[in-house]
């Protein structure tokens, strides 16, 4: 399962269904043992996030230029 998610730039953590059920005070049903809980974290920025970062970086560069610093 890790390889499947990592190939799409996600880090995944498998959670024990029994532990989650206990944490919520629920009984584990017989058919529930077929379910898998997981948490996934995006490891790569989206195009929109990168564009926002580029605009912010450009704004900071322009502010530095206006303050009299020369480009390297």
N, C-alpha and C positions, 0 to 999 in steps of 0.2 A: 504494500500500500504506500509506503514511503517513496519508493521509486516512481510510482504513478504520479503522485503529487509533485515531487521534486522536478520531474520532467516538465511540469507546467509552472515552475517557480513558486511552489507553495511548500512550506514546512508543515508537517502534520503531526499531531499527537493523538494516539488512540486512547480513549478513556474506557475504563471498565464499566460495563452497563450495570453490574450489580452495585458498584460503589455509588454511581449516580442515583440509582433507585433508592439506596439507603439514605443518601444525603437529602432526598426529597421525602423520606418517610413512606416510600411505596414498597409494596410487595413485588417481587420479581415473578412475572407470569411465565408459564412453561414456554409459550411461543416467543417471549421476549429475548430468549438467548440467541436468536438469529440476528438481532440488531447490533449494530456497531455505532458507537458515538465517537466522534473525532472533532478536533479543533484544527483549523488550518490558518496559517498566517501567510499573507502575500509577501514574497521576498523581492519582487520587482515592482518598480513604479509604473503606473499607467502612463499613457501618452499625455493625458490631461495633467497629471501630477508633474511630469517632466516639463511641460510647457509653463506651468505656474512657477516652477523652480527657475527656468530660464529667464522669465520676465523679471522675477525678483532679483536674480543675479545681475541682469542688465541694468536694473534700476540702481542697484548698489554701485555698480561700476560708474554709471553716469554721475552719481552724487560725489564719488571720489574725484572724478575728472573736474567737476565744478569747483571743488575745494582747492584746486591748484596743483594737484599731484599729476605728474607726467606718467604716461603709460610706459611700461617696461618693455 
